[in-house]
Amino acid sequence: MIQKEKQEISVEKAIQDLHNLFGLDKEGSKSIRDDKTFMIIKNEFNRFEVIKKLQDYFKDKMLSAGWGCAIDNITLLWTTFELKQL
């Protein structure tokens, strides 16, 4: 199986794309973003849905050198992930 080369994207592009992907602008959305940290309320997307969306998004993309996406520990209300320098 031939693996395609991933497109390198900026952190700013990823932030905007993920903001839209999780519908943070939708009226009534309780999910929030603080700079590079996303807190997705589980009423809107459960943890597995968040992970799947992130896997699908980053399947053919990678962040600029030195940056990555990390999912935080399990909480009761939120699935939290952030874009950060590794």
mmCIF file as gemmi writes it, N, C-alpha and C atoms, coordinates in Angstrom:
data_model
loop_
_atom_site.group_PDB
_atom_site.id
_atom_site.type_symbol
_atom_site.label_atom_id
_atom_site.label_alt_id
_atom_site.label_comp_id
_atom_site.label_asym_id
_atom_site.label_entity_id
_atom_site.label_seq_id
_atom_site.pdbx_PDB_ins_code
_atom_site.Cartn_x
_atom_site.Cartn_y
_atom_site.Cartn_z
_atom_site.occupancy
_atom_site.B_iso_or_equiv
_atom_site.pdbx_formal_charge
_atom_site.auth_seq_id
_atom_site.auth_asym_id
_atom_site.pdbx_PDB_model_num
ATOM 1 N N . MET Axp A 1 ? 0.836 -1.172 0 1 0 ? 1 A 1
ATOM 2 C CA . MET Axp A 1 ? 0 0 0 1 0 ? 1 A 1
ATOM 3 C C . MET Axp A 1 ? 0.886 1.242 0 1 0 ? 1 A 1
ATOM 4 N N . ILE Axp A 2 ? 0.642 2.133 -0.915 1 0 ? 2 A 1
ATOM 5 C CA . ILE Axp A 2 ? 1.432 3.348 -1.034 1 0 ? 2 A 1
ATOM 6 C C . ILE Axp A 2 ? 0.81 4.416 -0.138 1 0 ? 2 A 1
ATOM 7 N N . GLN Axp A 3 ? 1.656 4.997 0.723 1 0 ? 3 A 1
ATOM 8 C CA . GLN Axp A 3 ? 1.181 6.022 1.631 1 0 ? 3 A 1
ATOM 9 C C . GLN Axp A 3 ? 1.424 7.393 1.013 1 0 ? 3 A 1
ATOM 10 N N . LYS Axp A 4 ? 0.381 8.211 0.984 1 0 ? 4 A 1
ATOM 11 C CA . LYS Axp A 4 ? 0.504 9.55 0.426 1 0 ? 4 A 1
ATOM 12 C C . LYS Axp A 4 ? 1.26 10.444 1.405 1 0 ? 4 A 1
ATOM 13 N N . GLU Axp A 5 ? 1.977 11.401 0.84 1 0 ? 5 A 1
ATOM 14 C CA . GLU Axp A 5 ? 2.678 12.365 1.669 1 0 ? 5 A 1
ATOM 15 C C . GLU Axp A 5 ? 1.655 13.3 2.301 1 0 ? 5 A 1
ATOM 16 N N . LYS Axp A 6 ? 1.859 13.601 3.56 1 0 ? 6 A 1
ATOM 17 C CA . LYS Axp A 6 ? 0.929 14.468 4.281 1 0 ? 6 A 1
ATOM 18 C C . LYS Axp A 6 ? 1.206 15.93 3.962 1 0 ? 6 A 1
ATOM 19 N N . GLN Axp A 7 ? 0.131 16.698 3.908 1 0 ? 7 A 1
ATOM 20 C CA . GLN Axp A 7 ? 0.222 18.132 3.678 1 0 ? 7 A 1
ATOM 21 C C . GLN Axp A 7 ? 0.566 18.825 4.994 1 0 ? 7 A 1
ATOM 22 N N . GLU Axp A 8 ? 1.589 19.659 4.986 1 0 ? 8 A 1
ATOM 23 C CA . GLU Axp A 8 ? 1.941 20.406 6.191 1 0 ? 8 A 1
ATOM 24 C C . GLU Axp A 8 ? 1.058 21.642 6.276 1 0 ? 8 A 1
ATOM 25 N N . ILE Axp A 9 ? 0.438 21.834 7.446 1 0 ? 9 A 1
ATOM 26 C CA . ILE Axp A 9 ? -0.441 22.985 7.642 1 0 ? 9 A 1
ATOM 27 C C . ILE Axp A 9 ? 0.029 23.782 8.862 1 0 ? 9 A 1
ATOM 28 N N . SER Axp A 10 ? -0.343 25.046 8.869 1 0 ? 10 A 1
ATOM 29 C CA . SER Axp A 10 ? 0.023 25.897 10.004 1 0 ? 10 A 1
ATOM 30 C C . SER Axp A 10 ? -0.898 25.612 11.189 1 0 ? 10 A 1
ATOM 31 N N . VAL Axp A 11 ? -0.445 25.988 12.347 1 0 ? 11 A 1
ATOM 32 C CA . VAL Axp A 11 ? -1.247 25.835 13.558 1 0 ? 11 A 1
ATOM 33 C C . VAL Axp A 11 ? -2.516 26.679 13.435 1 0 ? 11 A 1
ATOM 34 N N . GLU Axp A 12 ? -2.391 27.88 12.883 1 0 ? 12 A 1
ATOM 35 C CA . GLU Axp A 12 ? -3.541 28.77 12.72 1 0 ? 12 A 1
ATOM 36 C C . GLU Axp A 12 ? -4.607 28.156 11.823 1 0 ? 12 A 1
ATOM 37 N N . LYS Axp A 13 ? -4.177 27.5 10.734 1 0 ? 13 A 1
ATOM 38 C CA . LYS Axp A 13 ? -5.126 26.823 9.825 1 0 ? 13 A 1
ATOM 39 C C . LYS Axp A 13 ? -5.826 25.682 10.558 1 0 ? 13 A 1
ATOM 40 N N . ALA Axp A 14 ? -5.068 24.895 11.312 1 0 ? 14 A 1
ATOM 41 C CA . ALA Axp A 14 ? -5.657 23.784 12.056 1 0 ? 14 A 1
ATOM 42 C C . ALA Axp A 14 ? -6.66 24.29 13.09 1 0 ? 14 A 1
ATOM 43 N N . ILE Axp A 15 ? -6.321 25.374 13.781 1 0 ? 15 A 1
ATOM 44 C CA . ILE Axp A 15 ? -7.235 25.938 14.78 1 0 ? 15 A 1
ATOM 45 C C . ILE Axp A 15 ? -8.554 26.32 14.125 1 0 ? 15 A 1
ATOM 46 N N . GLN Axp A 16 ? -8.495 27.012 13.01 1 0 ? 16 A 1
ATOM 47 C CA . GLN Axp A 16 ? -9.719 27.435 12.32 1 0 ? 16 A 1
ATOM 48 C C . GLN Axp A 16 ? -10.51 26.228 11.825 1 0 ? 16 A 1
ATOM 49 N N . ASP Axp A 17 ? -9.824 25.264 11.215 1 0 ? 17 A 1
ATOM 50 C CA . ASP Axp A 17 ? -10.506 24.066 10.715 1 0 ? 17 A 1
ATOM 51 C C . ASP Axp A 17 ? -11.18 23.287 11.847 1 0 ? 17 A 1
ATOM 52 N N . LEU Axp A 18 ? -10.469 23.091 12.958 1 0 ? 18 A 1
ATOM 53 C CA . LEU Axp A 18 ? -11.019 22.332 14.084 1 0 ? 18 A 1
ATOM 54 C C . LEU Axp A 18 ? -12.154 23.101 14.759 1 0 ? 18 A 1
ATOM 55 N N . HIS Axp A 19 ? -12.026 24.406 14.814 1 0 ? 19 A 1
ATOM 56 C CA . HIS Axp A 19 ? -13.095 25.255 15.35 1 0 ? 19 A 1
ATOM 57 C C . HIS Axp A 19 ? -14.386 25.011 14.551 1 0 ? 19 A 1
ATOM 58 N N . ASN Axp A 20 ? -14.253 24.987 13.234 1 0 ? 20 A 1
ATOM 59 C CA . ASN Axp A 20 ? -15.408 24.735 12.364 1 0 ? 20 A 1
ATOM 60 C C . ASN Axp A 20 ? -15.881 23.285 12.447 1 0 ? 20 A 1
ATOM 61 N N . LEU Axp A 21 ? -14.949 22.344 12.469 1 0 ? 21 A 1
ATOM 62 C CA . LEU Axp A 21 ? -15.277 20.919 12.499 1 0 ? 21 A 1
ATOM 63 C C . LEU Axp A 21 ? -16.131 20.558 13.711 1 0 ? 21 A 1
ATOM 64 N N . PHE Axp A 22 ? -15.844 21.168 14.845 1 0 ? 22 A 1
ATOM 65 C CA . PHE Axp A 22 ? -16.591 20.863 16.063 1 0 ? 22 A 1
ATOM 66 C C . PHE Axp A 22 ? -17.739 21.849 16.307 1 0 ? 22 A 1
ATOM 67 N N . GLY Axp A 23 ? -18.008 22.724 15.345 1 0 ? 23 A 1
ATOM 68 C CA . GLY Axp A 23 ? -19.171 23.599 15.411 1 0 ? 23 A 1
ATOM 69 C C . GLY Axp A 23 ? -19.17 24.572 16.573 1 0 ? 23 A 1
ATOM 70 N N . LEU Axp A 24 ? -18.009 25.113 16.888 1 0 ? 24 A 1
ATOM 71 C CA . LEU Axp A 24 ? -17.932 26.021 18.026 1 0 ? 24 A 1
ATOM 72 C C . LEU Axp A 24 ? -18.668 27.333 17.792 1 0 ? 24 A 1
ATOM 73 N N . ASP Axp A 25 ? -18.996 27.654 16.548 1 0 ? 25 A 1
ATOM 74 C CA . ASP Axp A 25 ? -19.749 28.877 16.252 1 0 ? 25 A 1
ATOM 75 C C . ASP Axp A 25 ? -21.255 28.65 16.223 1 0 ? 25 A 1
ATOM 76 N N . LYS Axp A 26 ? -21.681 27.393 16.295 1 0 ? 26 A 1
ATOM 77 C CA . LYS Axp A 26 ? -23.112 27.103 16.246 1 0 ? 26 A 1
ATOM 78 C C . LYS Axp A 26 ? -23.821 27.71 17.445 1 0 ? 26 A 1
ATOM 79 N N . GLU Axp A 27 ? -24.992 28.263 17.18 1 0 ? 27 A 1
ATOM 80 C CA . GLU Axp A 27 ? -25.792 28.805 18.268 1 0 ? 27 A 1
ATOM 81 C C . GLU Axp A 27 ? -26.165 27.68 19.233 1 0 ? 27 A 1
ATOM 82 N N . GLY Axp A 28 ? -25.967 27.918 20.486 1 0 ? 28 A 1
ATOM 83 C CA . GLY Axp A 28 ? -26.29 26.917 21.499 1 0 ? 28 A 1
ATOM 84 C C . GLY Axp A 28 ? -25.159 25.964 21.833 1 0 ? 28 A 1
ATOM 85 N N . SER Axp A 29 ? -24.059 26.018 21.093 1 0 ? 29 A 1
ATOM 86 C CA . SER Axp A 29 ? -22.927 25.134 21.384 1 0 ? 29 A 1
ATOM 87 C C . SER Axp A 29 ? -22.306 25.523 22.722 1 0 ? 29 A 1
ATOM 88 N N . LYS Axp A 30 ? -22.04 24.523 23.539 1 0 ? 30 A 1
ATOM 89 C CA . LYS Axp A 30 ? -21.406 24.772 24.833 1 0 ? 30 A 1
ATOM 90 C C . LYS Axp A 30 ? -19.929 24.387 24.814 1 0 ? 30 A 1
ATOM 91 N N . SER Axp A 31 ? -19.462 23.837 23.692 1 0 ? 31 A 1
ATOM 92 C CA . SER Axp A 31 ? -18.038 23.546 23.542 1 0 ? 31 A 1
ATOM 93 C C . SER Axp A 31 ? -17.311 24.871 23.393 1 0 ? 31 A 1
ATOM 94 N N . ILE Axp A 32 ? -16.075 24.918 23.883 1 0 ? 32 A 1
ATOM 95 C CA . ILE Axp A 32 ? -15.332 26.176 23.853 1 0 ? 32 A 1
ATOM 96 C C . ILE Axp A 32 ? -13.886 25.956 23.409 1 0 ? 32 A 1
ATOM 97 N N . ARG Axp A 33 ? -13.274 27.062 23.036 1 0 ? 33 A 1
ATOM 98 C CA . ARG Axp A 33 ? -11.857 27.056 22.68 1 0 ? 33 A 1
ATOM 99 C C . ARG Axp A 33 ? -11.2 28.219 23.386 1 0 ? 33 A 1
ATOM 100 N N . ASP Axp A 34 ? -10.055 27.96 23.986 1 0 ? 34 A 1
ATOM 101 C CA . ASP Axp A 34 ? -9.249 28.994 24.613 1 0 ? 34 A 1
ATOM 102 C C . ASP Axp A 34 ? -7.876 28.928 23.968 1 0 ? 34 A 1
ATOM 103 N N . ASP Axp A 35 ? -7.625 29.832 23.047 1 0 ? 35 A 1
ATOM 104 C CA . ASP Axp A 35 ? -6.391 29.859 22.276 1 0 ? 35 A 1
ATOM 105 C C . ASP Axp A 35 ? -6.2 28.537 21.531 1 0 ? 35 A 1
ATOM 106 N N . LYS Axp A 36 ? -5.298 27.679 21.981 1 0 ? 36 A 1
ATOM 107 C CA . LYS Axp A 36 ? -5.025 26.417 21.275 1 0 ? 36 A 1
ATOM 108 C C . LYS Axp A 36 ? -5.605 25.205 21.996 1 0 ? 36 A 1
ATOM 109 N N . THR Axp A 37 ? -6.435 25.438 23.01 1 0 ? 37 A 1
ATOM 110 C CA . THR Axp A 37 ? -7.058 24.359 23.767 1 0 ? 37 A 1
ATOM 111 C C . THR Axp A 37 ? -8.547 24.303 23.449 1 0 ? 37 A 1
ATOM 112 N N . PHE Axp A 38 ? -9.018 23.111 23.124 1 0 ? 38 A 1
ATOM 113 C CA . PHE Axp A 38 ? -10.427 22.886 22.791 1 0 ? 38 A 1
ATOM 114 C C . PHE Axp A 38 ? -11.065 22.045 23.888 1 0 ? 38 A 1
ATOM 115 N N . MET Axp A 39 ? -12.233 22.46 24.347 1 0 ? 39 A 1
ATOM 116 C CA . MET Axp A 39 ? -12.987 21.695 25.335 1 0 ? 39 A 1
ATOM 117 C C . MET Axp A 39 ? -14.333 21.361 24.698 1 0 ? 39 A 1
ATOM 118 N N . ILE Axp A 40 ? -14.482 20.105 24.294 1 0 ? 40 A 1
ATOM 119 C CA . ILE Axp A 40 ? -15.681 19.652 23.592 1 0 ? 40 A 1
ATOM 120 C C . ILE Axp A 40 ? -16.599 18.971 24.605 1 0 ? 40 A 1
ATOM 121 N N . ILE Axp A 41 ? -17.768 19.554 24.817 1 0 ? 41 A 1
ATOM 122 C CA . ILE Axp A 41 ? -18.7 19.009 25.803 1 0 ? 41 A 1
ATOM 123 C C . ILE Axp A 41 ? -19.241 17.673 25.284 1 0 ? 41 A 1
ATOM 124 N N . LYS Axp A 42 ? -19.352 16.724 26.171 1 0 ? 42 A 1
ATOM 125 C CA . LYS Axp A 42 ? -19.722 15.362 25.774 1 0 ? 42 A 1
ATOM 126 C C . LYS Axp A 42 ? -21.171 15.242 25.316 1 0 ? 42 A 1
ATOM 127 N N . ASN Axp A 43 ? -22.017 16.229 25.619 1 0 ? 43 A 1
ATOM 128 C CA . ASN Axp A 43 ? -23.388 16.223 25.09 1 0 ? 43 A 1
ATOM 129 C C . ASN Axp A 43 ? -23.402 16.438 23.58 1 0 ? 43 A 1
ATOM 130 N N . GLU Axp A 44 ? -22.361 17.083 23.07 1 0 ? 44 A 1
ATOM 131 C CA . GLU Axp A 44 ? -22.279 17.37 21.634 1 0 ? 44 A 1
ATOM 132 C C . GLU Axp A 44 ? -21.494 16.292 20.884 1 0 ? 44 A 1
ATOM 133 N N . PHE Axp A 45 ? -20.347 15.887 21.411 1 0 ? 45 A 1
ATOM 134 C CA . PHE Axp A 45 ? -19.534 14.819 20.823 1 0 ? 45 A 1
ATOM 135 C C . PHE Axp A 45 ? -18.923 14.029 21.972 1 0 ? 45 A 1
ATOM 136 N N . ASN Axp A 46 ? -19.095 12.712 21.969 1 0 ? 46 A 1
ATOM 137 C CA . ASN Axp A 46 ? -18.458 11.925 23.021 1 0 ? 46 A 1
ATOM 138 C C . ASN Axp A 46 ? -16.961 11.787 22.707 1 0 ? 46 A 1
ATOM 139 N N . ARG Axp A 47 ? -16.204 11.259 23.647 1 0 ? 47 A 1
ATOM 140 C CA . ARG Axp A 47 ? -14.748 11.155 23.515 1 0 ? 47 A 1
ATOM 141 C C . ARG Axp A 47 ? -14.337 10.409 22.247 1 0 ? 47 A 1
ATOM 142 N N . PHE Axp A 48 ? -15.021 9.303 21.954 1 0 ? 48 A 1
ATOM 143 C CA . PHE Axp A 48 ? -14.66 8.506 20.778 1 0 ? 48 A 1
ATOM 144 C C . PHE Axp A 48 ? -14.945 9.255 19.48 1 0 ? 48 A 1
ATOM 145 N N . GLU Axp A 49 ? -16.017 10.041 19.456 1 0 ? 49 A 1
ATOM 146 C CA . GLU Axp A 49 ? -16.314 10.858 18.268 1 0 ? 49 A 1
ATOM 147 C C . GLU Axp A 49 ? -15.249 11.936 18.064 1 0 ? 49 A 1
ATOM 148 N N . VAL Axp A 50 ? -14.803 12.548 19.154 1 0 ? 50 A 1
ATOM 149 C CA . VAL Axp A 50 ? -13.749 13.559 19.06 1 0 ? 50 A 1
ATOM 150 C C . VAL Axp A 50 ? -12.472 12.935 18.514 1 0 ? 50 A 1
ATOM 151 N N . ILE Axp A 51 ? -12.093 11.788 19.063 1 0 ? 51 A 1
ATOM 152 C CA . ILE Axp A 51 ? -10.878 11.11 18.609 1 0 ? 51 A 1
ATOM 153 C C . ILE Axp A 51 ? -10.989 10.737 17.135 1 0 ? 51 A 1
ATOM 154 N N . LYS Axp A 52 ? -12.123 10.221 16.718 1 0 ? 52 A 1
ATOM 155 C CA . LYS Axp A 52 ? -12.337 9.831 15.318 1 0 ? 52 A 1
ATOM 156 C C . LYS Axp A 52 ? -12.24 11.046 14.398 1 0 ? 52 A 1
ATOM 157 N N . LYS Axp A 53 ? -12.869 12.15 14.787 1 0 ? 53 A 1
ATOM 158 C CA . LYS Axp A 53 ? -12.803 13.366 13.972 1 0 ? 53 A 1
ATOM 159 C C . LYS Axp A 53 ? -11.362 13.869 13.853 1 0 ? 53 A 1
ATOM 160 N N . LEU Axp A 54 ? -10.614 13.815 14.957 1 0 ? 54 A 1
ATOM 161 C CA . LEU Axp A 54 ? -9.216 14.24 14.912 1 0 ? 54 A 1
ATOM 162 C C . LEU Axp A 54 ? -8.384 13.302 14.035 1 0 ? 54 A 1
ATOM 163 N N . GLN Axp A 55 ? -8.615 11.99 14.149 1 0 ? 55 A 1
ATOM 164 C CA . GLN Axp A 55 ? -7.893 11.029 13.305 1 0 ? 55 A 1
ATOM 165 C C . GLN Axp A 55 ? -8.187 11.273 11.833 1 0 ? 55 A 1
ATOM 166 N N . ASP Axp A 56 ? -9.447 11.48 11.511 1 0 ? 56 A 1
ATOM 167 C CA . ASP Axp A 56 ? -9.826 11.734 10.116 1 0 ? 56 A 1
ATOM 168 C C . ASP Axp A 56 ? -9.21 13.034 9.61 1 0 ? 56 A 1
ATOM 169 N N . TYR Axp A 57 ? -9.228 14.06 10.438 1 0 ? 57 A 1
ATOM 170 C CA . TYR Axp A 57 ? -8.685 15.355 10.034 1 0 ? 57 A 1
ATOM 171 C C . TYR Axp A 57 ? -7.185 15.269 9.768 1 0 ? 57 A 1
ATOM 172 N N . PHE Axp A 58 ? -6.46 14.605 10.679 1 0 ? 58 A 1
ATOM 173 C CA . PHE Axp A 58 ? -5.003 14.555 10.552 1 0 ? 58 A 1
ATOM 174 C C . PHE Axp A 58 ? -4.507 13.387 9.704 1 0 ? 58 A 1
ATOM 175 N N . LYS Axp A 59 ? -5.422 12.624 9.106 1 0 ? 59 A 1
ATOM 176 C CA . LYS Axp A 59 ? -5.025 11.486 8.268 1 0 ? 59 A 1
ATOM 177 C C . LYS Axp A 59 ? -4.108 11.922 7.13 1 0 ? 59 A 1
ATOM 178 N N . ASP Axp A 60 ? -4.41 13.057 6.511 1 0 ? 60 A 1
ATOM 179 C CA . ASP Axp A 60 ? -3.612 13.513 5.367 1 0 ? 60 A 1
ATOM 180 C C . ASP Axp A 60 ? -2.948 14.87 5.619 1 0 ? 60 A 1
ATOM 181 N N . LYS Axp A 61 ? -2.89 15.27 6.91 1 0 ? 61 A 1
ATOM 182 C CA . LYS Axp A 61 ? -2.293 16.555 7.273 1 0 ? 61 A 1
ATOM 183 C C . LYS Axp A 61 ? -1.339 16.362 8.441 1 0 ? 61 A 1
ATOM 184 N N . MET Axp A 62 ? -0.385 17.273 8.543 1 0 ? 62 A 1
ATOM 185 C CA . MET Axp A 62 ? 0.474 17.314 9.734 1 0 ? 62 A 1
ATOM 186 C C . MET Axp A 62 ? 0.731 18.774 10.057 1 0 ? 62 A 1
ATOM 187 N N . LEU Axp A 63 ? 0.881 19.047 11.329 1 0 ? 63 A 1
ATOM 188 C CA . LEU Axp A 63 ? 1.15 20.411 11.766 1 0 ? 63 A 1
ATOM 189 C C . LEU Axp A 63 ? 2.599 20.779 11.457 1 0 ? 63 A 1
ATOM 190 N N . SER Axp A 64 ? 2.847 22.068 11.385 1 0 ? 64 A 1
ATOM 191 C CA . SER Axp A 64 ? 4.201 22.563 11.156 1 0 ? 64 A 1
ATOM 192 C C . SER Axp A 64 ? 5.171 21.901 12.125 1 0 ? 64 A 1
ATOM 193 N N . ALA Axp A 65 ? 6.4 21.812 11.719 1 0 ? 65 A 1
ATOM 194 C CA . ALA Axp A 65 ? 7.432 21.127 12.508 1 0 ? 65 A 1
ATOM 195 C C . ALA Axp A 65 ? 7.431 21.589 13.964 1 0 ? 65 A 1
ATOM 196 N N . GLY Axp A 66 ? 7.487 20.621 14.85 1 0 ? 66 A 1
ATOM 197 C CA . GLY Axp A 66 ? 7.549 20.914 16.268 1 0 ? 66 A 1
ATOM 198 C C . GLY Axp A 66 ? 6.203 21.03 16.962 1 0 ? 66 A 1
ATOM 199 N N . TRP Axp A 67 ? 5.108 20.913 16.208 1 0 ? 67 A 1
ATOM 200 C CA . TRP Axp A 67 ? 3.772 21.041 16.782 1 0 ? 67 A 1
ATOM 201 C C . TRP Axp A 67 ? 3.035 19.709 16.702 1 0 ? 67 A 1
ATOM 202 N N . GLY Axp A 68 ? 2.127 19.497 17.65 1 0 ? 68 A 1
ATOM 203 C CA . GLY Axp A 68 ? 1.321 18.284 17.658 1 0 ? 68 A 1
ATOM 204 C C . GLY Axp A 68 ? -0.017 18.531 18.317 1 0 ? 68 A 1
ATOM 205 N N . CYS Axp A 69 ? -0.839 17.511 18.299 1 0 ? 69 A 1
ATOM 206 C CA . CYS Axp A 69 ? -2.159 17.559 18.914 1 0 ? 69 A 1
ATOM 207 C C . CYS Axp A 69 ? -2.185 16.506 20.025 1 0 ? 69 A 1
ATOM 208 N N . ALA Axp A 70 ? -2.547 16.922 21.23 1 0 ? 70 A 1
ATOM 209 C CA . ALA Axp A 70 ? -2.574 16.009 22.371 1 0 ? 70 A 1
ATOM 210 C C . ALA Axp A 70 ? -3.965 16.024 22.998 1 0 ? 70 A 1
ATOM 211 N N . ILE Axp A 71 ? -4.482 14.833 23.283 1 0 ? 71 A 1
ATOM 212 C CA . ILE Axp A 71 ? -5.765 14.693 23.956 1 0 ? 71 A 1
ATOM 213 C C . ILE Axp A 71 ? -5.477 14.528 25.438 1 0 ? 71 A 1
ATOM 214 N N . ASP Axp A 72 ? -6.165 15.322 26.251 1 0 ? 72 A 1
ATOM 215 C CA . ASP Axp A 72 ? -5.941 15.296 27.697 1 0 ? 72 A 1
ATOM 216 C C . ASP Axp A 72 ? -6.639 14.106 28.345 1 0 ? 72 A 1
ATOM 217 N N . ASN Axp A 73 ? -6.407 13.962 29.629 1 0 ? 73 A 1
ATOM 218 C CA . ASN Axp A 73 ? -7.01 12.88 30.409 1 0 ? 73 A 1
ATOM 219 C C . ASN Axp A 73 ? -8.535 12.93 30.351 1 0 ? 73 A 1
ATOM 220 N N . ILE Axp A 74 ? -9.161 11.825 30.654 1 0 ? 74 A 1
ATOM 221 C CA . ILE Axp A 74 ? -10.613 11.701 30.627 1 0 ? 74 A 1
ATOM 222 C C . ILE Axp A 74 ? -11.226 12.54 31.749 1 0 ? 74 A 1
ATOM 223 N N . THR Axp A 75 ? -12.265 13.297 31.409 1 0 ? 75 A 1
ATOM 224 C CA . THR Axp A 75 ? -13.05 14.034 32.393 1 0 ? 75 A 1
ATOM 225 C C . THR Axp A 75 ? -14.511 13.661 32.205 1 0 ? 75 A 1
ATOM 226 N N . LEU Axp A 76 ? -15.343 14.039 33.142 1 0 ? 76 A 1
ATOM 227 C CA . LEU Axp A 76 ? -16.76 13.68 33.076 1 0 ? 76 A 1
ATOM 228 C C . LEU Axp A 76 ? -17.541 14.501 32.054 1 0 ? 76 A 1
ATOM 229 N N . LEU Axp A 77 ? -17.221 15.778 31.919 1 0 ? 77 A 1
ATOM 230 C CA . LEU Axp A 77 ? -18.037 16.659 31.086 1 0 ? 77 A 1
ATOM 231 C C . LEU Axp A 77 ? -17.44 16.996 29.725 1 0 ? 77 A 1
ATOM 232 N N . TRP Axp A 78 ? -16.125 16.994 29.623 1 0 ? 78 A 1
ATOM 233 C CA . TRP Axp A 78 ? -15.448 17.482 28.428 1 0 ? 78 A 1
ATOM 234 C C . TRP Axp A 78 ? -14.469 16.46 27.878 1 0 ? 78 A 1
ATOM 235 N N . THR Axp A 79 ? -14.223 16.556 26.572 1 0 ? 79 A 1
ATOM 236 C CA . THR Axp A 79 ? -13.04 15.945 25.976 1 0 ? 79 A 1
ATOM 237 C C . THR Axp A 79 ? -12.162 17.122 25.595 1 0 ? 79 A 1
ATOM 238 N N . THR Axp A 80 ? -11.001 17.191 26.193 1 0 ? 80 A 1
ATOM 239 C CA . THR Axp A 80 ? -10.114 18.334 25.978 1 0 ? 80 A 1
ATOM 240 C C . THR Axp A 80 ? -8.905 17.891 25.165 1 0 ? 80 A 1
ATOM 241 N N . PHE Axp A 81 ? -8.582 18.702 24.155 1 0 ? 81 A 1
ATOM 242 C CA . PHE Axp A 81 ? -7.352 18.475 23.392 1 0 ? 81 A 1
ATOM 243 C C . PHE Axp A 81 ? -6.734 19.815 23.086 1 0 ? 81 A 1
ATOM 244 N N . GLU Axp A 82 ? -5.443 19.786 22.806 1 0 ? 82 A 1
ATOM 245 C CA . GLU Axp A 82 ? -4.76 21.034 22.511 1 0 ? 82 A 1
ATOM 246 C C . GLU Axp A 82 ? -3.685 20.854 21.446 1 0 ? 82 A 1
ATOM 247 N N . LEU Axp A 83 ? -3.438 21.917 20.749 1 0 ? 83 A 1
ATOM 248 C CA . LEU Axp A 83 ? -2.337 21.98 19.798 1 0 ? 83 A 1
ATOM 249 C C . LEU Axp A 83 ? -1.183 22.626 20.556 1 0 ? 83 A 1
ATOM 250 N N . LYS Axp A 84 ? -0.038 21.938 20.601 1 0 ? 84 A 1
ATOM 251 C CA . LYS Axp A 84 ? 1.066 22.486 21.369 1 0 ? 84 A 1
ATOM 252 C C . LYS Axp A 84 ? 2.402 22.09 20.765 1 0 ? 84 A 1
ATOM 253 N N . GLN Axp A 85 ? 3.423 22.854 21.137 1 0 ? 85 A 1
ATOM 254 C CA . GLN Axp A 85 ? 4.765 22.537 20.686 1 0 ? 85 A 1
ATOM 255 C C . GLN Axp A 85 ? 5.25 21.332 21.462 1 0 ? 85 A 1
ATOM 256 N N . LEU Axp A 86 ? 5.815 20.398 20.731 1 0 ? 86 A 1
ATOM 257 C CA . LEU Axp A 86 ? 6.305 19.174 21.373 1 0 ? 86 A 1
ATOM 258 C C . LEU Axp A 86 ? 7.765 19.303 21.743 1 0 ? 86 A 1
